[in-house]
Amino acid sequence: MEKLKNLAIVSRLKALMRSGGGQKSMSVYLAWRLTLISALCVAAAVAAFAWISYGWAVKEAELQFSRPNRETFSIDELRSVIEMYQKREEEHASLRQARPPAPTLGVGAAN
């Protein structure tokens, strides 16, 4: 904290904020105006950054497909994809039906 008090910028700001300091004095109203203006500038910058980020996030890009035409797929490729998904469906259904055994509550308990 002492390091912060001894900084040159802090002493200059204190000198500016003191009233009755001659030409370098600043009124309370001017200090509040500067504070509010700087807060509004920061809020405007954050709002602009948020607007740009939102626009970038929702931008729809053109997707380049490796096969733009359906006729380039062979029947064998389509059948292999269908079989793979059917196999996955069967595995998923079997995993959903297999229930793990319930734990035995008496094991490991000190009686």
C-alpha positions in Angstrom: 0.0 0.0 0.0 2.9 2.3 0.7 4.3 1.8 -2.8 1.0 2.9 -4.2 1.0 6.1 -2.1 4.5 7.0 -3.2 3.9 6.8 -6.9 4.3 10.0 -8.9 0.9 9.7 -10.7 -0.9 9.3 -7.4 0.7 12.4 -5.9 -0.2 14.4 -9.1 -3.8 13.2 -9.0 -4.0 14.2 -5.3 -2.6 17.6 -6.2 -5.2 18.0 -8.9 -8.1 17.0 -6.7 -7.1 19.4 -3.8 -9.3 22.5 -3.7 -7.6 25.8 -3.2 -4.4 24.8 -4.9 -4.2 27.8 -7.2 -4.2 27.2 -10.9 -3.9 23.4 -10.6 -7.1 23.0 -8.5 -10.0 21.1 -9.8 -13.6 21.6 -8.7 -15.6 18.7 -7.4 -18.1 19.1 -10.2 -15.5 18.8 -12.8 -14.0 15.7 -11.2 -17.5 14.1 -11.1 -18.0 15.0 -14.7 -14.7 13.5 -15.8 -15.5 10.4 -13.7 -18.9 10.0 -15.3 -17.6 10.7 -18.8 -14.9 8.1 -18.5 -17.4 5.5 -17.1 -19.7 6.2 -20.0 -16.8 5.8 -22.5 -15.8 2.5 -20.9 -19.5 1.3 -21.0 -19.7 2.3 -24.7 -16.5 0.5 -25.5 -17.7 -2.7 -23.7 -21.1 -2.4 -25.5 -19.3 -2.0 -28.9 -17.1 -5.0 -28.2 -20.1 -7.1 -27.2 -22.0 -6.1 -30.3 -19.0 -7.0 -32.6 -18.5 -10.3 -30.7 -22.2 -11.2 -31.0 -22.2 -10.4 -34.7 -19.2 -12.6 -35.2 -20.6 -15.5 -33.2 -23.9 -15.7 -35.0 -22.5 -15.1 -38.5 -23.5 -17.9 -40.8 -20.6 -19.0 -43.0 -20.8 -20.9 -46.3 -20.0 -24.5 -45.6 -17.9 -26.3 -48.2 -19.0 -29.8 -48.7 -16.6 -32.4 -50.0 -19.4 -34.1 -51.9 -21.9 -31.5 -53.1 -23.8 -33.9 -55.3 -25.7 -37.0 -54.0 -24.8 -39.0 -57.1 -21.2 -39.1 -56.0 -22.2 -41.5 -53.2 -22.2 -45.2 -54.2 -24.9 -47.5 -53.0 -22.3 -49.6 -51.1 -21.1 -46.5 -49.2 -24.7 -45.6 -48.2 -25.4 -49.2 -47.1 -22.2 -49.3 -44.9 -23.3 -46.0 -43.2 -26.8 -47.4 -42.6 -25.4 -50.6 -41.2 -23.0 -48.7 -38.9 -25.8 -46.6 -37.5 -28.1 -49.6 -37.0 -25.2 -51.3 -35.1 -24.8 -48.2 -32.9 -28.6 -48.2 -32.2 -28.5 -51.8 -31.2 -25.5 -51.2 -28.9 -27.2 -48.2 -27.3 -30.4 -50.1 -26.7 -28.5 -53.0 -25.1 -26.6 -50.6 -22.9 -29.9 -48.9 -21.8 -31.4 -52.3 -20.9 -28.4 -53.6 -18.9 -28.9 -52.4 -15.4 -25.9 -52.4 -13.0 -26.3 -54.5 -9.9 -27.4 -52.7 -6.7 -24.7 -52.2 -4.1 -24.9 -54.4 -1.0 -25.2 -52.0 1.9 -23.8 -54.5 4.5 -20.4 -55.0 2.9 -17.7 -53.0 4.5 -19.8 -51.8 7.5 -18.4 -52.3 10.9 -20.9 -54.0 13.2 
